[in-house]
Amino acid sequence: MIRDAPDGAIVTVKVIPRAGHTAIAGTRDNALLIRLAAAPVDGAANTALISLFAAIIGVPKRQIAIIAGEKSRTKHVKVIGVTAEIVRQRLGLSL
């Protein structure tokens, strides 16, 4: 779900767009489950996902990228400049 990469960490995410509010909702199918209020139109859900990660992890948006699954509900998000352990701590996970 969260693993180290050469220059940061990669998080597997399962997104539920058009939710009532934006929040982390636990885990599902070995992925971090995230509910997004934004619709998957014109990249709005992806932008909301990046903003959420930046706010929770405490890094600038430019350090976060969707590296796989841009048009899918299951995505791989890369957080540059931090370790997988730091991402786990800041997301409040004990995995």
C-alpha positions in Angstrom: 0.0 0.0 0.0 2.8 2.4 0.9 6.3 1.6 -0.2 9.6 3.4 -0.6 10.8 4.6 -4.0 14.3 5.8 -4.9 13.3 9.5 -4.4 10.3 9.3 -2.1 7.3 7.0 -1.4 4.5 5.5 -3.5 1.0 5.1 -2.1 -1.7 2.9 -3.7 -5.0 4.7 -3.5 -8.6 3.7 -4.3 -10.7 6.8 -4.9 -14.4 7.3 -4.5 -15.3 10.5 -6.4 -18.5 12.6 -5.8 -18.5 11.7 -2.1 -20.2 13.9 0.5 -16.9 15.3 1.7 -13.2 14.8 1.1 -11.5 12.5 3.6 -9.4 9.4 4.1 -11.8 6.5 4.8 -9.5 3.6 5.8 -8.2 0.9 3.5 -9.8 -1.4 0.9 -8.2 -4.1 -1.3 -4.7 -3.3 -0.1 -5.1 0.4 -1.0 -5.7 3.6 1.0 -9.4 4.5 0.5 -10.1 8.2 -0.1 -13.4 9.8 -0.6 -13.3 12.9 -2.8 -16.1 15.5 -3.0 -14.9 16.4 -6.5 -16.3 14.8 -9.6 -14.0 12.9 -12.0 -14.4 15.6 -14.7 -11.6 17.6 -16.3 -9.1 16.2 -13.7 -11.0 17.8 -10.7 -10.8 14.6 -8.6 -7.1 14.2 -9.3 -6.4 17.8 -8.3 -8.4 17.3 -5.1 -6.4 14.1 -4.4 -3.1 16.0 -4.8 -4.3 18.8 -2.6 -5.4 16.4 0.1 -2.1 14.6 0.1 -0.2 17.9 0.2 -2.2 19.2 3.2 -2.0 16.0 5.2 1.6 15.1 4.5 2.8 18.7 4.7 4.6 19.0 1.4 4.1 21.3 -1.5 1.7 20.1 -4.3 4.7 20.0 -6.7 6.1 17.1 -4.7 3.1 14.9 -5.3 2.3 13.2 -8.6 -0.1 10.5 -9.9 2.2 8.1 -11.6 -0.4 5.5 -12.6 -4.1 5.3 -12.9 -4.8 8.9 -13.7 -8.2 7.9 -15.3 -8.9 5.0 -12.9 -10.3 4.8 -9.4 -7.1 2.9 -8.4 -4.1 5.1 -8.5 -0.4 5.1 -7.6 0.6 8.5 -6.0 4.2 9.4 -5.6 5.3 11.7 -2.8 8.8 13.0 -3.6 11.3 13.7 -0.8 9.8 11.7 2.1 10.0 8.1 3.1 7.2 5.6 3.3 7.4 5.6 7.1 6.9 9.4 7.2 3.9 9.1 4.9 2.4 6.4 7.1 2.9 8.5 10.2 1.4 11.6 8.7 -1.6 9.7 7.3 -2.1 8.2 10.7 -1.6 4.6 9.6 0.1 1.8 11.4 0.7 -0.5 8.5 
